[in-house]
Amino acid sequence: MSPEPPAGLEHYVTGNDADADVTPAGPGLILMGGSTDVDAAFTWWKPRIAGGDVVVLRASGADGYNEYLQELSASDSVETMLVTSKELANSDYVKWRVEHAEGIFLAGGDQSDYVTFWRGTALASAIASVWQRGGIVGGTSAGCAVLGEFVFAAHEGSVYSDEALLDPYNVYMTMERDFFAFPPLAGFITDSHFVPRDRMGRLVGFLGRILTDGWAPKAKGIGVDEQTAVVIDAQGKGEVIGEGKVYLVVANEKPTSCEAGKPLVYSGLSYHRLAAGDTLQFPSGETSVPAEPLSAANGVTSPADPY
């Protein structure tokens, strides 16, 4: 039986408040790029959560996902929880409700809140446990941005591509790692709102930092467009769904120059532009979509318009 909710937890339950004792048919992941949600992503997770319970996690907002997700998922329940402190993230109630869910969805918002409030807590462990027992974990916008091994944490606010390329160590380039450790996303950093906010340059900057700082000898970035998602099944096969594109950027060597106060100089990168129906394998990044060359110098990428 579920523990009692802690004082101060704002939460909303739609459907059956009791736990559905079902076996999920995953595990799986959903990387969603923000703006209008991709209905097909939740059609995809519907058989995999097997009529179980869904928990939506956020640090602001309200219950806007509840009826929408219950209808698309045919779930036993949808519960939205606003987990706005480490105390709440370590509470028995939050831990229990997340551990017993079959689908977890991290809503948009401010990823610095998620890193600050959830990292290293019972909540983070509980989210990982859902994937480990075959459930589905997904996120959109800020919720997508925290799912990789490496994370742009946005502790000082967002960073723009020109800022990242002109100085990869500028004050806005706040990087974190090991928030989560989903095996398909080992070696990856994720980004969202990709084309409308022109985020290729900053993704290149993130990769330059990861390799220069010695976090990994190689890394990959996934940039997901708005109204677009990547769904990743139990075998690590990812498929693009939705209206936009997904950009896989591969960094197999360190930048030529990645220093504070100086423009990033980075050659030898490659990227793949994937559309709906295209697939890629995680964590290898293998795809039949051809690679294109990508580099950065003097504060811009080449090609200047990689979209």
PEJOFEN-V132361 format. One record per residue. N is the residue number from 0. SS is DSSP state (H for helix, E for strand, L for the rest). PSI is psi in radians with two decimals (NA if undefined). Layout:
# PEJOFEN-V132361
n=(N:N)
ss=(SS:SS)
psi=(PSI:PSI)
This chain:
# PEJOFEN-V132361
n=(0:1:2:3:4:5:6:7:8:9:10:11:12:13:14:15:16:17:18:19:20:21:22:23:24:25:26:27:28:29:30:31:32:33:34:35:36:37:38:39:40:41:42:43:44:45:46:47:48:49:50:51:52:53:54:55:56:57:58:59:60:61:62:63:64:65:66:67:68:69:70:71:72:73:74:75:76:77:78:79:80:81:82:83:84:85:86:87:88:89:90:91:92:93:94:95:96:97:98:99:100:101:102:103:104:105:106:107:108:109:110:111:112:113:114:115:116:117:118:119:120:121:122:123:124:125:126:127:128:129:130:131:132:133:134:135:136:137:138:139:140:141:142:143:144:145:146:147:148:149:150:151:152:153:154:155:156:157:158:159:160:161:162:163:164:165:166:167:168:169:170:171:172:173:174:175:176:177:178:179:180:181:182:183:184:185:186:187:188:189:190:191:192:193:194:195:196:197:198:199:200:201:202:203:204:205:206:207:208:209:210:211:212:213:214:215:216:217:218:219:220:221:222:223:224:225:226:227:228:229:230:231:232:233:234:235:236:237:238:239:240:241:242:243:244:245:246:247:248:249:250:251:252:253:254:255:256:257:258:259:260:261:262:263:264:265:266:267:268:269:270:271:272:273:274:275:276:277:278:279:280:281:282:283:284:285:286:287:288:289:290:291:292:293:294:295:296:297:298:299:300:301:302:303:304:305:306)
ss=(L:L:L:L:L:L:L:L:L:E:E:E:E:E:E:L:L:L:L:L:L:L:L:L:L:L:L:E:E:E:E:E:L:L:L:L:L:L:H:H:H:H:H:H:H:H:H:H:H:L:L:L:E:E:E:E:E:E:L:L:L:L:L:L:L:H:H:H:H:H:H:H:H:L:L:L:E:E:E:E:E:E:L:L:L:H:H:H:H:L:L:H:H:H:H:H:H:H:H:L:L:L:E:E:E:E:L:L:L:L:H:H:H:H:H:H:H:H:L:L:L:H:H:H:H:H:H:H:H:H:H:H:L:L:L:E:E:E:E:E:L:H:H:H:H:L:L:L:L:E:E:E:L:L:L:L:L:L:L:L:H:H:H:H:H:H:L:L:L:L:L:L:L:L:E:E:E:L:L:L:L:L:H:H:H:L:L:E:E:E:E:L:L:L:L:L:L:L:L:H:H:H:H:H:H:H:H:H:H:H:H:H:L:L:L:L:L:L:E:E:E:E:E:E:L:L:L:E:E:E:E:E:L:L:L:L:E:E:E:E:E:E:L:L:L:E:E:E:E:E:E:L:L:L:L:L:E:L:L:L:L:L:L:L:E:E:E:E:E:E:E:E:E:E:L:L:L:L:E:E:E:L:L:L:L:L:L:L:L:L:L:E:E:E:E:E:E:L:L:E:E:E:L:L:L:L:L)
psi=(2.48:2.43:2.95:2.52:2.49:2.71:2.38:-0.14:2.07:2.09:2.72:2.23:2.24:2.22:-2.68:2.12:-0.34:2.73:2.35:2.11:1.46:2.87:2.01:2.77:0.54:-2.44:2.93:2.88:2.62:2.13:1.94:2.44:0.01:3.14:-2.51:2.30:2.67:1.79:-0.69:-0.43:-0.62:-0.41:-0.68:-0.74:-0.25:-0.97:-0.45:-0.52:-0.13:0.70:0.31:-2.74:2.57:2.39:2.22:2.22:2.38:2.98:-0.02:2.92:-2.75:-2.44:0.50:-0.39:-0.29:-1.03:-0.67:-0.86:-0.61:-0.66:-0.82:-0.50:-0.26:0.76:2.76:-0.68:2.82:2.20:2.17:2.29:2.30:1.73:1.73:0.30:2.81:-0.57:-0.81:-0.68:-0.37:0.08:2.62:-0.64:-0.90:-0.79:-0.85:-0.80:-0.66:-0.79:-0.55:0.10:2.75:-0.33:2.31:2.29:2.16:2.01:3.01:2.96:-2.27:1.94:-0.36:-0.56:-0.76:-0.78:-0.76:-0.79:-0.50:-0.42:2.33:0.27:3.03:-0.57:-0.82:-0.73:-0.67:-0.69:-0.79:-0.64:-0.52:-0.82:-0.73:-0.51:0.26:0.13:-3.14:2.33:2.24:2.95:2.69:2.57:-2.09:-0.58:-0.52:-0.64:-0.30:0.08:-0.34:3.01:-0.60:2.55:2.31:1.96:-0.29:0.62:-0.51:0.33:-3.11:2.91:2.44:2.76:-0.74:-0.63:-0.76:-0.64:-0.56:-0.47:1.64:-0.11:0.39:2.88:-0.40:-0.20:1.20:1.93:2.54:2.91:2.81:0.57:-0.91:2.90:1.07:2.13:-0.71:-0.40:0.31:2.26:0.11:2.59:2.46:2.61:2.77:-3.12:0.75:-0.91:-0.87:-0.53:0.21:1.13:0.15:-0.77:-0.73:-0.55:-0.68:-0.73:-0.72:-0.80:-0.71:-0.72:-0.76:-0.80:-0.71:-0.67:-0.02:0.33:-0.46:2.62:-0.39:2.71:2.86:2.62:2.50:2.06:2.09:2.22:2.87:2.66:0.57:2.65:2.74:2.19:2.32:2.07:-3.04:-0.37:0.08:0.17:2.11:2.45:2.41:2.29:2.70:-2.92:-0.34:-2.69:2.88:2.37:2.06:2.05:2.24:2.17:1.86:-0.03:2.80:2.76:2.75:-0.71:2.16:1.59:2.69:2.33:0.06:2.62:2.49:2.33:2.00:2.04:2.99:0.11:2.79:2.74:2.72:2.33:1.89:2.45:3.06:2.29:-0.34:2.67:2.76:2.65:2.36:2.49:0.10:-0.50:0.13:2.36:2.66:-0.14:2.21:2.59:2.59:2.56:2.61:2.41:3.01:2.46:2.62:0.55:0.17:2.82:2.77:2.03:2.63:-0.59:1.59:0.11:NA)
